């Protein structure tokens, strides 16, 4: 089975690998402009894959990498795609806040 991700907008993303099938909930934000949310998500997952070639083989690492949901969520809180892209530090902060 080829690893696969399905993005379900603000609700969640699902990932499927040979070893598992899981769902990661979205992060609730006040949406202003949805331009660039998908690009932010995909850019973040590509960053994660480039940083760890074995990412798809380890469910714990894969689940942790799905901070990319926060990238998409943060992008819709501002106007415009490029100016709205969050930094890694901002993403880590929103994940910390969402986990509380």
N, CA and C atoms as an extended XYZ file, in Angstrom:
300
Properties=species:S:1:pos:R:3:atomname:S:1:resname:S:1:resid:I:1 pbc="F F F"
N         0.838       -1.184        0.000 N   UNK     1
C         0.000        0.000        0.000 CA  UNK     1
C         0.882        1.246        0.000 C   UNK     1
N         0.574        2.153       -0.874 N   UNK     2
C         1.283        3.429       -0.951 CA  UNK     2
C         0.725        4.340        0.135 C   UNK     2
N         1.582        4.978        0.947 N   UNK     3
C         1.083        5.899        1.978 CA  UNK     3
C         0.238        7.000        1.329 C   UNK     3
N        -0.830        7.386        2.022 N   UNK     4
C        -1.738        8.360        1.451 CA  UNK     4
C        -2.267        9.267        2.550 C   UNK     4
N        -2.502       10.530        2.192 N   UNK     5
C        -3.128       11.495        3.096 CA  UNK     5
C        -4.339       12.078        2.402 C   UNK     5
N        -5.374       12.265        3.172 N   UNK     6
C        -6.580       12.900        2.667 CA  UNK     6
C        -6.859       14.100        3.567 C   UNK     6
N        -6.928       15.265        2.970 N   UNK     7
C        -7.191       16.494        3.717 CA  UNK     7
C        -8.687       16.763        3.669 C   UNK     7
N        -9.290       16.940        4.836 N   UNK     8
C       -10.722       17.216        4.909 CA  UNK     8
C       -10.963       18.619        5.449 C   UNK     8
N       -10.242       19.566        4.865 N   UNK     9
C       -10.406       20.968        5.239 CA  UNK     9
C       -10.177       21.210        6.715 C   UNK     9
N       -11.044       22.002        7.306 N   UNK    10
C       -10.889       22.384        8.714 CA  UNK    10
C       -11.138       21.230        9.678 C   UNK    10
N       -11.778       20.176        9.214 N   UNK    11
C       -12.167       19.093       10.115 CA  UNK    11
C       -11.014       18.181       10.529 C   UNK    11
N       -10.236       17.735        9.572 N   UNK    12
C        -9.176       16.778        9.908 CA  UNK    12
C        -8.367       16.427        8.662 C   UNK    12
N        -7.373       15.600        8.883 N   UNK    13
C        -6.723       14.912        7.775 CA  UNK    13
C        -6.613       13.455        8.188 C   UNK    13
N        -6.620       12.605        7.227 N   UNK    14
C        -6.500       11.171        7.472 CA  UNK    14
C        -5.231       10.698        6.794 C   UNK    14
N        -4.584        9.731        7.414 N   UNK    15
C        -3.415        9.150        6.779 CA  UNK    15
C        -3.502        7.640        6.835 C   UNK    15
N        -3.059        7.052        5.766 N   UNK    16
C        -3.109        5.604        5.601 CA  UNK    16
C        -1.733        5.112        5.187 C   UNK    16
N        -1.212        4.160        5.922 N   UNK    17
C         0.037        3.497        5.556 CA  UNK    17
C        -0.218        1.997        5.624 C   UNK    17
N         0.764        1.234        5.304 N   UNK    18
C         0.630       -0.216        5.374 CA  UNK    18
C         0.343       -0.662        6.809 C   UNK    18
N         0.884        0.073        7.779 N   UNK    19
C         0.751       -0.309        9.174 CA  UNK    19
C        -0.477        0.284        9.882 C   UNK    19
N        -1.011        1.400        9.394 N   UNK    20
C        -2.077        2.055       10.157 CA  UNK    20
C        -2.990        2.914        9.298 C   UNK    20
N        -4.126        3.221        9.908 N   UNK    21
C        -5.101        4.153        9.333 CA  UNK    21
C        -5.519        5.056       10.484 C   UNK    21
N        -5.248        6.337       10.366 N   UNK    22
C        -5.539        7.248       11.475 CA  UNK    22
C        -6.139        8.567       10.981 C   UNK    22
N        -6.706        9.297       11.946 N   UNK    23
C        -7.315       10.608       11.697 CA  UNK    23
C        -6.702       11.589       12.691 C   UNK    23
N        -6.352       12.775       12.215 N   UNK    24
C        -5.834       13.833       13.070 CA  UNK    24
C        -6.790       15.017       12.949 C   UNK    24
N        -7.347       15.434       14.078 N   UNK    25
C        -8.320       16.527       14.078 CA  UNK    25
C        -7.689       17.840       13.651 C   UNK    25
N        -8.520       18.695       13.080 N   UNK    26
C        -8.080       20.029       12.707 CA  UNK    26
C        -7.996       20.921       13.944 C   UNK    26
N        -7.467       22.103       13.760 N   UNK    27
C        -7.364       23.082       14.837 CA  UNK    27
C        -8.354       24.198       14.528 C   UNK    27
N        -9.213       24.507       15.488 N   UNK    28
C       -10.245       25.527       15.262 CA  UNK    28
C        -9.643       26.920       15.317 C   UNK    28
N        -9.907       27.689       14.265 N   UNK    29
C        -9.470       29.080       14.169 CA  UNK    29
C       -10.582       29.894       13.524 C   UNK    29
N       -10.493       31.210       13.623 N   UNK    30
C       -11.438       32.075       12.926 CA  UNK    30
C       -10.878       32.323       11.523 C   UNK    30
N       -11.566       31.797       10.524 N   UNK    31
C       -11.102       31.890        9.141 CA  UNK    31
C       -11.407       33.260        8.547 C   UNK    31
N       -10.386       33.854        7.908 N   UNK    32
C       -10.542       35.144        7.234 CA  UNK    32
C       -10.414       34.960        5.722 C   UNK    32
N        -9.433       34.170        5.295 N   UNK    33
C        -9.173       33.963        3.867 CA  UNK    33
C        -8.552       32.565        3.697 C   UNK    33
N        -9.236       31.696        2.973 N   UNK    34
C        -8.756       30.317        2.841 CA  UNK    34
C        -7.671       30.148        1.771 C   UNK    34
N        -7.308       31.227        1.111 N   UNK    35
C        -6.266       31.163        0.089 CA  UNK    35
C        -4.958       30.678        0.704 C   UNK    35
N        -4.408       29.628        0.149 N   UNK    36
C        -3.101       29.146        0.569 CA  UNK    36
C        -3.095       28.085        1.655 C   UNK    36
N        -4.259       27.720        2.189 N   UNK    37
C        -4.296       26.728        3.272 CA  UNK    37
C        -3.771       25.376        2.801 C   UNK    37
N        -4.219       24.917        1.659 N   UNK    38
C        -3.758       23.629        1.124 CA  UNK    38
C        -2.280       23.653        0.790 C   UNK    38
N        -1.822       24.770        0.246 N   UNK    39
C        -0.406       24.908       -0.080 CA  UNK    39
C         0.451       24.891        1.183 C   UNK    39
N        -0.034       25.546        2.238 N   UNK    40
C         0.697       25.544        3.509 CA  UNK    40
C         0.781       24.131        4.066 C   UNK    40
N        -0.315       23.397        4.001 N   UNK    41
C        -0.347       22.008        4.461 CA  UNK    41
C         0.655       21.173        3.668 C   UNK    41
N         0.588       21.248        2.358 N   UNK    42
C         1.471       20.426        1.515 CA  UNK    42
C         2.936       20.832        1.663 C   UNK    42
N         3.202       22.122        1.748 N   UNK    43
C         4.572       22.576        1.951 CA  UNK    43
C         5.138       22.051        3.260 C   UNK    43
N         4.314       22.044        4.296 N   UNK    44
C         4.757       21.561        5.599 CA  UNK    44
C         5.007       20.059        5.579 C   UNK    44
N         4.147       19.300        4.917 N   UNK    45
C         4.363       17.848        4.879 CA  UNK    45
C         5.589       17.517        4.036 C   UNK    45
N         5.831       18.269        2.973 N   UNK    46
C         7.044       18.053        2.173 CA  UNK    46
C         8.293       18.388        2.988 C   UNK    46
N         8.212       19.438        3.797 N   UNK    47
C         9.321       19.783        4.699 CA  UNK    47
C         9.608       18.608        5.635 C   UNK    47
N         8.557       18.050        6.207 N   UNK    48
C         8.718       16.924        7.134 CA  UNK    48
C         9.330       15.715        6.440 C   UNK    48
N         8.854       15.410        5.255 N   UNK    49
C         9.385       14.259        4.508 CA  UNK    49
C        10.847       14.472        4.130 C   UNK    49
N        11.190       15.696        3.753 N   UNK    50
C        12.577       15.993        3.389 CA  UNK    50
C        13.491       15.930        4.618 C   UNK    50
N        12.939       16.221        5.791 N   UNK    51
C        13.725       16.193        7.024 CA  UNK    51
C        13.924       14.786        7.571 C   UNK    51
N        13.015       13.866        7.224 N   UNK    52
C        13.079       12.503        7.751 CA  UNK    52
C        12.593       11.525        6.687 C   UNK    52
N        13.507       10.934        5.969 N   UNK    53
C        13.165       10.035        4.862 CA  UNK    53
C        12.380        8.813        5.335 C   UNK    53
N        12.530        8.445        6.603 N   UNK    54
C        11.826        7.277        7.140 CA  UNK    54
C        10.520        7.635        7.834 C   UNK    54
N        10.070        8.831        7.656 N   UNK    55
C         8.880        9.334        8.329 CA  UNK    55
C         7.673        8.411        8.159 C   UNK    55
N         7.463        7.927        6.965 N   UNK    56
C         6.272        7.122        6.687 CA  UNK    56
C         6.342        5.724        7.276 C   UNK    56
N         7.491        5.339        7.799 N   UNK    57
C         7.646        4.006        8.378 CA  UNK    57
C         7.378        3.979        9.879 C   UNK    57
N         7.272        5.146       10.502 N   UNK    58
C         7.103        5.228       11.938 CA  UNK    58
C         5.854        6.036       12.262 C   UNK    58
N         4.827        5.366       12.785 N   UNK    59
C         3.565        6.050       13.029 CA  UNK    59
C         3.694        7.199       14.020 C   UNK    59
N         4.512        7.036       15.053 N   UNK    60
C         4.687        8.112       16.026 CA  UNK    60
C         5.255        9.363       15.381 C   UNK    60
N         6.272        9.183       14.565 N   UNK    61
C         6.879       10.326       13.866 CA  UNK    61
C         5.900       10.933       12.873 C   UNK    61
N         5.148       10.092       12.188 N   UNK    62
C         4.182       10.585       11.209 CA  UNK    62
C         3.100       11.402       11.906 C   UNK    62
N         2.590       10.879       12.995 N   UNK    63
C         1.538       11.603       13.726 CA  UNK    63
C         2.071       12.942       14.235 C   UNK    63
N         3.286       12.952       14.745 N   UNK    64
C         3.901       14.193       15.215 CA  UNK    64
C         4.095       15.175       14.067 C   UNK    64
N         4.424       14.656       12.892 N   UNK    65
C         4.645       15.511       11.727 CA  UNK    65
C         3.358       16.163       11.253 C   UNK    65
N         2.239       15.657       11.682 N   UNK    66
C         0.991       16.224       11.205 CA  UNK    66
C         0.628       17.530       11.904 C   UNK    66
N         1.670       18.188       12.420 N   UNK    67
C         1.510       19.575       12.846 CA  UNK    67
C         1.140       20.402       11.627 C   UNK    67
N         1.248       19.794       10.453 N   UNK    68
C         0.919       20.498        9.224 CA  UNK    68
C        -0.532       20.969        9.229 C   UNK    68
N        -1.394       20.314       10.019 N   UNK    69
C        -2.765       20.814       10.168 CA  UNK    69
C        -2.747       22.237       10.701 C   UNK    69
N        -1.838       22.503       11.633 N   UNK    70
C        -1.731       23.847       12.203 CA  UNK    70
C        -1.262       24.847       11.153 C   UNK    70
N        -0.419       24.416       10.233 N   UNK    71
C         0.041       25.321        9.169 CA  UNK    71
C        -1.130       25.791        8.323 C   UNK    71
N        -1.976       24.853        7.929 N   UNK    72
C        -3.164       25.223        7.159 CA  UNK    72
C        -4.098       26.107        7.959 C   UNK    72
N        -4.299       25.759        9.227 N   UNK    73
C        -5.204       26.528       10.087 CA  UNK    73
C        -4.715       27.959       10.267 C   UNK    73
N        -3.446       28.125       10.546 N   UNK    74
C        -2.906       29.474       10.752 CA  UNK    74
C        -2.947       30.312        9.482 C   UNK    74
N        -2.780       29.683        8.341 N   UNK    75
C        -2.775       30.409        7.078 CA  UNK    75
C        -4.120       31.080        6.810 C   UNK    75
N        -5.216       30.460        7.232 N   UNK    76
C        -6.530       31.048        6.951 CA  UNK    76
C        -6.901       32.177        7.906 C   UNK    76
N        -6.042       32.461        8.876 N   UNK    77
C        -6.360       33.529        9.833 CA  UNK    77
C        -5.918       34.909        9.361 C   UNK    77
N        -5.266       34.963        8.208 N   UNK    78
C        -4.799       36.234        7.651 CA  UNK    78
C        -5.176       36.305        6.175 C   UNK    78
N        -5.080       37.481        5.609 N   UNK    79
C        -5.390       37.683        4.203 CA  UNK    79
C        -4.165       37.412        3.346 C   UNK    79
N        -4.373       36.730        2.224 N   UNK    80
C        -3.290       36.462        1.288 CA  UNK    80
C        -2.535       35.188        1.628 C   UNK    80
N        -2.066       34.507        0.608 N   UNK    81
C        -1.408       33.220        0.825 CA  UNK    81
C        -0.002       33.357        1.403 C   UNK    81
N         0.859       34.100        0.756 N   UNK    82
C         2.258       34.177        1.193 CA  UNK    82
C         2.414       34.929        2.513 C   UNK    82
N         1.807       36.109        2.687 N   UNK    83
C         1.965       36.804        3.973 CA  UNK    83
C         1.396       36.016        5.153 C   UNK    83
N         0.462       35.112        4.886 N   UNK    84
C        -0.198       34.372        5.959 CA  UNK    84
C         0.562       33.119        6.384 C   UNK    84
N         1.568       32.705        5.636 N   UNK    85
C         2.288       31.479        5.992 CA  UNK    85
C         2.965       31.632        7.352 C   UNK    85
N         2.723       30.681        8.250 N   UNK    86
C         3.291       30.792        9.596 CA  UNK    86
C         4.734       30.298        9.673 C   UNK    86
N         5.446       30.774       10.677 N   UNK    87
C         6.781       30.245       10.940 CA  UNK    87
C         6.628       28.957       11.750 C   UNK    87
N         7.692       28.187       11.822 N   UNK    88
C         7.656       26.945       12.586 CA  UNK    88
C         7.362       27.226       14.064 C   UNK    88
N         7.920       28.306       14.593 N   UNK    89
C         7.703       28.654       15.996 CA  UNK    89
C         6.230       28.963       16.278 C   UNK    89
N         5.575       29.669       15.372 N   UNK    90
C         4.157       29.992       15.547 CA  UNK    90
C         3.323       28.715       15.497 C   UNK    90
N         3.664       27.819       14.592 N   UNK    91
C         2.952       26.539       14.477 CA  UNK    91
C         3.105       25.734       15.760 C   UNK    91
N         4.329       25.649       16.273 N   UNK    92
C         4.569       24.909       17.514 CA  UNK    92
C         3.772       25.496       18.671 C   UNK    92
N         3.629       26.823       18.717 N   UNK    93
C         2.868       27.476       19.785 CA  UNK    93
C         1.387       27.132       19.696 C   UNK    93
N         0.796       27.156       18.505 N   UNK    94
C        -0.634       26.858       18.397 CA  UNK    94
C        -0.913       25.395       18.725 C   UNK    94
N         0.031       24.511       18.396 N   UNK    95
C        -0.138       23.095       18.738 CA  UNK    95
C        -0.108       22.931       20.265 C   UNK    95
N         0.798       23.630       20.896 N   UNK    96
C         0.901       23.576       22.362 CA  UNK    96
C        -0.400       24.071       22.998 C   UNK    96
N        -0.925       25.162       22.478 N   UNK    97
C        -2.171       25.726       23.004 CA  UNK    97
C        -3.360       24.805       22.751 C   UNK    97
N        -3.392       24.166       21.595 N   UNK    98
C        -4.506       23.266       21.245 CA  UNK    98
C        -4.478       21.994       22.079 C   UNK    98
N        -3.302       21.622       22.570 N   UNK    99
C        -3.159       20.383       23.345 CA  UNK    99
C        -3.574       20.552       24.802 C   UNK    99
N        -3.688       21.786       25.230 N   UNK   100
C        -3.998       22.043       26.655 CA  UNK   100
C        -5.439       21.744       26.960 C   UNK   100
